Amino acid sequence: MAVPQGFGVGHSCLCFRGNVLHLCYLDESGTGQVLNPAVADSVPVMAIGGFTVPESQLRGLAWDFIALKKKFRPELCKVPTLSEVVHHEIKGETIRKSFRRPGRNQRRMAHGFLDHLLTILERRDCRVMARIWVKQDGVVNDDTAMYAASVNALCGNFEHFLAERSSSGIVILDSRNPRDNTENVHCVTTRKFAKGGDPLPHLPESPVFGHSSTHLGLQIADLLVSAVLAPAAAVTYAGDLAAVGNVHCDPGFVDVRDRHCPRIAKLQHRYESPTGKWTGGVVVSDARGHRSARTLFTPAVPSVTAPSTGVPHQGSALDLATAAAFSGPDSSSS
């Protein structure tokens, strides 16, 4: 399995079933802390999500994202090593703040960055999945249980995706701390190895952990969750808090939802469960207004079509460390 530098490779070897390996990168935004409407920075939603990508597209995804970083951070074209390009993170929180600022150019640049990011995911046959929790005012939440339940559900969605394709997959979570890491995946481990059979046979191992500074896939997951899904969900399901000055429900996030969420809707893997209920993709648990994810994906105004050009395609088989000092791979290659 050839994995581009920056995605992270362990020292153990696994044998995978099926012809194609898919990787699933997950990150989170927000916490389960009590929502206090009187506090301007109290977080109304907790979102855990990310995307899948086939192993055959990993190298192309890496090239595309490195080129995107350089396009929006031109100073990265001058750094001498690839490791510096990889370590330089464009955080979802930074992009999200741009939508709250009065400067039009900052907002346009942030939207343009997300447009290009979604174009990369579309080009590289990626699928988006997430679990979003909308909190009630003043209710104590179990942060650990919410995160663990989300990981468990997302692994189940990923399993269905893999089974349809007779493929195998590995889930990579953004590392938090040893205690949280253990609690957040223990339920998956016990499900896989308990008596009675493995309900996740296409996942040969429980989720593993990586650091976003060295995993490009986790950086993309952070952007999806922190710059798009979390702010879009906050303004959609807790928009009333904007009246009391909650920064997470800024009116600028309406444009984020209406412009980018319809494209994310098309990247979901949705399927019908044995009970006849449709699930998968982005699932919303709205304790505030009991609305479904459909609300998130229905724009109030026609969505803006993202440009299909402007992001370099995968380059030739150059050494990535050498290419890091240049503007990116040849856009005519594929």
C-alpha positions in Angstrom: 0.0 0.0 0.0 1.6 3.2 -1.2 0.7 6.1 1.1 2.0 9.7 0.3 4.2 11.3 2.8 2.2 13.3 5.2 -0.7 10.8 5.5 1.2 8.8 8.2 2.3 5.2 8.0 2.6 2.8 10.9 5.1 0.0 11.4 2.7 -2.8 11.4 1.3 -4.6 8.3 -2.3 -5.7 7.8 -3.8 -7.9 5.2 -7.0 -6.4 3.7 -10.0 -8.2 2.2 -11.3 -7.0 -1.1 -9.6 -5.2 -4.0 -9.6 -1.6 -2.7 -8.6 -0.1 0.7 -10.5 3.0 1.8 -9.4 5.4 4.6 -11.7 7.4 6.7 -10.4 10.5 8.5 -12.4 12.0 11.3 -12.2 15.1 13.5 -14.5 17.0 15.8 -15.7 20.5 16.5 -17.3 21.7 19.7 -17.8 20.0 23.0 -20.6 18.6 25.1 -20.4 21.5 27.6 -23.6 23.0 28.8 -25.1 25.5 26.4 -25.6 28.9 28.2 -27.5 31.4 26.0 -26.2 34.2 28.2 -22.6 33.5 27.3 -21.5 34.7 23.8 -19.0 31.9 23.1 -21.1 29.0 24.5 -21.1 26.3 21.8 -24.5 25.1 20.6 -23.4 22.1 18.6 -20.9 19.3 18.7 -19.9 17.8 15.4 -17.8 14.7 14.7 -17.2 13.8 11.0 -14.9 13.7 8.1 -14.5 11.9 4.8 -13.5 8.6 3.1 -11.0 8.3 0.3 -9.9 5.2 -1.8 -6.3 4.3 -1.5 -5.9 4.7 -5.2 -6.7 8.4 -4.9 -4.5 9.2 -1.8 -1.6 10.4 -3.8 -3.8 12.6 -6.0 -5.6 14.0 -2.9 -2.2 14.8 -1.3 -1.0 16.7 -4.4 -4.2 18.6 -4.7 -4.3 19.7 -1.1 -0.7 20.7 -1.0 -1.3 22.8 -4.2 -4.4 24.3 -2.5 -2.3 25.3 0.6 0.2 27.0 -1.6 -2.5 28.8 -3.6 -3.9 30.4 -0.5 -0.6 30.6 1.4 1.9 31.7 -1.3 4.7 31.8 1.2 4.6 28.0 1.3 6.0 28.0 -2.2 9.3 29.2 -0.8 9.8 26.7 2.0 12.6 24.2 1.4 11.1 21.0 2.6 7.8 19.1 2.2 7.5 18.6 6.0 7.1 22.4 6.4 4.2 22.4 3.9 2.6 19.5 5.7 3.1 20.9 9.2 1.6 24.3 8.2 -2.1 23.8 9.0 -4.9 26.0 7.6 -7.3 25.5 10.5 -11.0 25.3 10.1 -11.4 27.7 13.0 -9.3 30.3 11.1 -11.5 29.9 8.0 -14.7 30.1 10.2 -13.5 33.4 11.8 -13.1 34.9 8.3 -16.9 34.6 7.8 -17.5 36.7 10.9 -15.3 39.6 9.8 -16.6 42.7 8.0 -14.0 42.6 5.2 -15.6 41.3 2.0 -12.3 40.1 0.6 -11.6 37.9 3.6 -15.0 36.3 3.2 -14.5 35.8 -0.5 -11.1 34.2 0.0 -12.5 31.8 2.7 -15.4 30.8 0.4 -13.0 30.3 -2.5 -10.8 28.1 -0.4 -13.8 25.9 0.6 -15.0 25.8 -3.0 -11.7 24.4 -4.1 -11.5 21.9 -1.2 -14.9 20.4 -2.1 -13.8 20.2 -5.7 -10.8 18.1 -4.6 -13.1 15.8 -2.6 -15.4 15.4 -5.6 -12.6 14.7 -8.0 -11.0 12.1 -5.7 -14.2 10.0 -5.2 -14.5 11.0 -1.5 -17.6 10.6 0.7 -18.5 12.8 3.6 -20.0 11.5 6.9 -20.7 13.2 10.2 -22.8 13.1 13.4 -24.0 16.5 14.6 -25.5 17.1 18.1 -27.6 20.2 18.7 -27.8 21.0 22.4 -30.6 22.2 24.5 -30.1 25.3 26.8 -28.9 24.5 30.2 -28.8 20.7 29.8 -25.8 18.7 31.1 -24.4 16.5 28.3 -22.1 13.5 28.5 -19.3 14.6 26.2 -17.6 11.2 26.3 -20.7 9.3 25.5 -21.6 11.7 22.6 -18.2 11.3 21.1 -18.1 7.5 21.5 -21.6 7.1 20.1 -20.6 9.2 17.1 -17.5 7.2 16.4 -19.5 4.0 16.8 -22.2 5.2 14.4 -19.7 6.5 11.8 -17.9 3.2 11.9 -21.2 1.5 11.2 -21.8 3.8 8.2 -18.3 3.1 6.9 -18.8 -0.6 7.3 -21.9 -0.4 5.1 -20.0 1.7 2.5 -17.2 -0.9 2.4 -19.5 -3.9 2.3 -21.2 -2.6 -0.8 -17.8 -2.4 -2.5 -16.3 -5.6 -1.1 -13.6 -3.4 0.3 -11.7 -2.9 3.6 -11.0 0.3 5.5 -9.2 2.0 8.3 -10.6 4.8 10.4 -8.1 7.5 11.6 -9.2 9.9 14.3 -7.5 13.1 15.4 -5.7 12.2 18.6 -6.9 14.0 21.7 -5.3 12.6 24.9 -4.7 8.9 25.9 -7.7 8.7 28.2 -10.1 10.2 25.7 -8.7 8.1 22.9 -9.3 4.9 24.9 -12.8 5.8 25.9 -13.8 7.0 22.5 -13.0 3.8 20.6 -13.4 1.1 23.3 -17.0 0.6 22.2 -15.8 -0.3 18.7 -13.2 -2.7 20.0 -15.7 -4.5 22.2 -18.2 -4.8 19.3 -15.6 -6.2 17.0 -14.2 -8.8 19.3 -17.1 -9.8 21.5 -18.7 -13.2 21.2 -21.4 -13.6 18.6 -19.5 -12.4 15.5 -17.9 -9.2 14.2 -20.5 -6.6 13.1 -17.7 -4.6 11.4 -15.9 -7.3 9.3 -14.7 -4.9 6.7 -12.8 -2.9 9.3 -9.9 -5.2 10.2 -8.9 -2.9 13.2 -10.5 -0.5 15.6 -10.0 3.2 14.8 -6.4 4.4 15.1 -5.1 7.9 16.0 -3.0 10.4 14.2 -1.8 14.0 14.7 -3.1 16.6 12.3 0.3 18.3 11.9 1.5 15.2 10.1 -1.7 13.8 8.5 -3.1 15.8 5.5 -6.3 13.7 5.7 -7.0 15.0 9.3 -6.3 18.5 8.2 -9.0 18.2 5.5 -11.4 16.6 8.0 -10.9 19.5 10.3 -11.8 22.0 7.6 -14.9 20.1 6.7 -16.2 19.9 10.2 -14.9 23.1 11.7 -15.3 25.5 8.7 -18.5 24.1 7.1 -20.6 21.6 9.1 -20.3 23.0 12.6 -21.0 26.7 11.7 -23.7 25.7 9.2 -25.4 23.5 11.8 -25.2 26.2 14.5 -26.8 28.9 12.4 -29.4 26.4 11.1 -30.6 24.7 14.3 -29.7 27.4 16.9 -30.0 30.5 14.9 -32.2 32.1 17.5 -29.0 32.5 19.6 -27.7 35.1 17.2 -30.2 37.6 18.8 -28.3 37.3 22.0 -24.9 37.6 20.4 -23.7 34.0 20.2 -20.6 34.1 18.0 -21.2 30.5 16.8 -24.5 31.5 15.2 -23.2 34.5 13.3 -25.4 35.5 10.3 -22.4 35.1 8.1 -22.6 31.3 8.5 -25.9 31.3 6.5 -23.8 31.8 3.4 -21.5 28.9 4.4 -24.6 26.7 4.7 -26.3 27.8 1.5 -23.2 27.8 -0.6 -21.3 24.7 0.5 -23.8 22.3 2.2 -25.7 21.4 -1.0 -22.4 20.1 -2.4 -21.7 18.1 0.7 -25.1 16.6 0.5 -24.1 15.0 -2.9 -21.0 13.5 -1.3 -22.9 11.5 1.3 -23.2 7.8 1.4 -26.9 7.3 2.4 -28.6 3.9 2.7 -31.7 2.3 4.0 -31.4 0.4 7.3 -33.1 -3.0 7.9 -35.9 -1.1 9.7 -36.6 1.0 6.6 -35.1 4.2 7.9 -32.6 6.1 5.8 -29.3 6.8 7.5 -25.6 7.4 6.8 -23.9 10.5 5.5 -24.5 13.5 7.8 -26.9 12.7 10.7 -28.3 15.4 12.9 -29.6 14.8 16.5 -31.5 18.1 17.2 -32.5 18.2 20.8 -33.5 21.9 20.3 -36.0 21.7 17.5 -36.1 18.1 16.4 -35.3 18.9 12.8 -33.6 16.5 10.4 -30.4 17.0 8.4 -32.6 17.9 5.4 -32.8 21.4 6.9 -29.1 21.7 6.7 -29.0 20.8 3.0 -31.8 22.9 1.8 -30.4 26.3 0.8 -32.4 29.5 1.3 -31.0 30.8 -1.9 -29.6 29.0 -5.0 -26.2 27.6 -4.2 -23.1 28.9 -5.9 -21.5 26.5 -8.4 -17.9 26.1 -7.5 -15.3 26.4 -10.3 -14.1 23.2 -11.8 -10.7 24.6 -12.5 -8.0 26.4 -10.5 -6.7 23.5 -8.4 -3.8 21.6 -10.0 -4.3 18.0 -10.8 -2.1 15.2 -9.5 1.4 15.5 -10.7 3.9 13.1 -12.1 5.9 10.7 -9.9 8.3 13.4 -8.7 9.8 13.2 -5.3 7.5 15.1 -3.0 10.3 16.5 -0.9 11.9 18.0 -4.0 8.6 19.3 -5.4 7.7 21.1 -2.1 9.9 24.1 -3.1 7.9 24.7 -6.2 4.4 25.9 -7.0 2.9 22.4 -7.3 2.7 19.5 -9.7 2.1 19.9 -13.4 -1.6 20.7 -13.9 -1.7 18.9 -17.2 -0.8 15.5 -15.6 -3.4 13.1 -14.3 
